C-alpha cells in the first residue's frame, strides 16, 4: 500500500514536497480535509470480503484454485482458526492468498493472545499458534 500512497502523493503534489499531511488529505471535507480514500483500509476490506466468498462458495467450481492453495493450511477452515502465518506452510502460495490470510488475522484480532480461559477452550486446535510441533502449527 505504500506504493499506492506514494503514487497518489506524487500526483497530488506534482512530485513536489507535500504541503499538507496525509491525515488531512483523508479527513472528511466537513472536517477540513479532501476526503481522499484511505487505500490501506479499502484494500483490507476487499481482501476480507474474499474470506466470506470462499467460505460460502466452498463447493463451487471457482473455488478449485483457492482450495488448492489453501489445502496446505487446512482449507477454508483456516479462517476460523487462531493461526500465525509464521508457523504455517506457505511455500508456493500466491501473494494474493497470503495477503488474504494476513488481513483476516489482523481484522479478526488473531494477532493478539487469548487471555480468557473460556475463549481458549473455544479455539480450534488446528492451525492454532499456541499448539505447535517442531515449530509448526498442526
DOVONU-79414 format. One line per 3 residues: number of its first residue (from 1); their letters; for each residue x, y, z of C-alpha. Coordinates in Angstrom, 1 decimal. Layout:
! DOVONU-79414
NUM) A) X Y Z ~ ...
This chain:
! DOVONU-79414
1) XXX) 0.0 0.0 0.0 ~ 2.9 2.3 0.5 ~ 3.5 2.3 -3.3
4) XXX) -0.1 3.4 -3.9 ~ 0.2 6.2 -1.3 ~ 3.4 7.3 -2.8
7) XXX) 1.9 7.5 -6.3 ~ -1.1 9.4 -5.1 ~ 1.1 11.9 -3.1
10) XXX) 3.3 12.4 -6.2 ~ 0.1 13.1 -8.3 ~ -1.5 15.4 -5.7
13) XXX) 1.7 17.4 -5.1 ~ 3.0 17.2 -8.7 ~ 6.2 15.4 -7.5
16) XXX) 7.0 18.2 -5.1 ~ 7.3 18.2 -1.3 ~ 3.8 17.7 0.4
19) XXX) 2.4 20.8 1.9 ~ -0.4 19.1 3.9 ~ -0.1 15.9 6.0
22) XXX) -1.7 12.7 4.6 ~ -4.0 12.6 7.6 ~ -5.5 15.9 6.5
25) XXX) -6.0 14.6 2.9 ~ -8.0 11.6 4.0 ~ -10.1 13.6 6.5
28) XXX) -13.7 14.3 5.5 ~ -14.4 17.6 3.7 ~ -16.7 18.6 6.5
31) XXX) -13.7 18.5 8.8 ~ -11.4 20.5 6.5 ~ -10.0 17.5 4.6
34) XXX) -10.0 16.5 1.0 ~ -11.9 13.1 1.6 ~ -9.1 11.2 -0.2
37) XXX) -9.7 7.4 0.1 ~ -7.6 5.6 2.7 ~ -6.2 2.9 0.3
40) XXX) -4.9 0.6 3.0 ~ -8.3 0.3 4.7 ~ -10.0 -0.1 1.3
43) XXX) -7.6 -2.9 0.3 ~ -8.1 -4.7 3.6 ~ -11.9 -4.6 3.2
46) XXX) -11.7 -6.1 -0.3 ~ -9.4 -8.8 0.9 ~ -11.6 -9.6 3.9
49) XXX) -14.6 -9.8 1.6 ~ -12.8 -12.7 -0.1 ~ -12.9 -14.7 3.1
52) XXX) -16.7 -14.8 3.1 ~ -16.9 -15.5 -0.6 ~ -14.5 -18.5 -0.1
55) XXX) -16.4 -19.8 2.9 ~ -19.8 -19.5 1.2 ~ -18.5 -21.0 -2.1
58) XXX) -16.5 -23.9 -0.8 ~ -18.2 -26.4 -3.2 ~ -18.4 -24.1 -6.2
61) XXX) -16.2 -24.7 -9.3 ~ -14.4 -21.4 -9.0 ~ -13.1 -22.5 -5.5
64) XXX) -10.9 -25.2 -7.0 ~ -7.9 -22.9 -7.4 ~ -8.2 -21.2 -3.9
67) XXX) -8.8 -24.6 -2.4 ~ -5.7 -26.0 -4.0 ~ -3.6 -23.2 -2.4
70) XXX) -5.3 -23.2 1.0 ~ -5.2 -27.0 1.3 ~ -1.7 -26.9 2.9
73) XXX) -3.1 -24.7 5.7 ~ -6.4 -26.6 6.3 ~ -8.6 -25.1 3.5
76) XXX) -11.2 -22.5 4.4 ~ -11.2 -23.8 8.0 ~ -8.1 -21.7 8.4
79) XXX) -10.3 -18.6 8.6 ~ -11.9 -20.0 11.8 ~ -8.6 -20.8 13.4
82) XXX) -6.2 -18.9 15.7 ~ -3.4 -19.1 13.2 ~ 0.0 -17.4 12.9
85) XXX) 1.3 -17.3 9.4 ~ 4.9 -17.6 10.6 ~ 4.0 -21.1 11.8
88) XXX) 2.2 -22.1 8.6 ~ 3.5 -23.7 5.4 ~ 3.1 -21.0 2.7
91) XXX) 5.6 -22.3 0.2 ~ 4.4 -21.6 -3.4 ~ 1.3 -19.9 -2.2
94) XXX) 0.4 -16.8 -4.3 ~ 0.8 -13.5 -2.6 ~ -2.9 -12.8 -3.1
97) XXX) -3.9 -15.7 -0.7 ~ -1.1 -14.8 1.7 ~ -2.4 -11.2 1.8
100) XXX) -5.9 -12.5 2.5 ~ -4.7 -14.6 5.4 ~ -2.6 -11.7 6.8
103) XXX) -5.5 -9.3 6.6 ~ -8.0 -11.7 8.1 ~ -5.7 -12.4 11.0
106) XXX) -5.4 -8.6 11.6 ~ -9.1 -7.8 11.3 ~ -10.1 -10.8 13.5
109) XXX) -7.7 -9.9 16.2 ~ -5.8 -13.2 15.8 ~ -2.5 -11.3 16.3
112) XXX) -3.3 -10.8 20.0 ~ -3.0 -13.6 22.5 ~ -6.1 -15.1 24.1
115) XXX) -6.1 -14.5 27.8 ~ -9.6 -15.6 28.8 ~ -9.8 -19.3 29.6
118) XXX) -13.3 -19.6 28.2 ~ -12.1 -18.2 24.8 ~ -9.1 -20.6 24.8
121) XXX) -11.4 -23.6 25.2 ~ -13.5 -22.5 22.1 ~ -10.5 -22.1 19.8
124) XXX) -10.0 -24.8 17.1 ~ -6.8 -26.8 17.8 ~ -5.8 -27.0 14.1
127) XXX) -3.6 -24.1 12.9 ~ -3.5 -22.8 16.5 ~ -0.5 -20.7 17.1
130) XXX) -0.4 -21.9 20.7 ~ -0.1 -25.6 19.7 ~ 2.9 -26.4 17.7
133) XXX) 5.1 -29.4 16.9 ~ 8.7 -28.7 15.9 ~ 7.9 -25.0 15.5
136) XXX) 4.9 -25.6 13.1 ~ 1.2 -25.5 13.7 ~ -0.8 -28.7 13.4
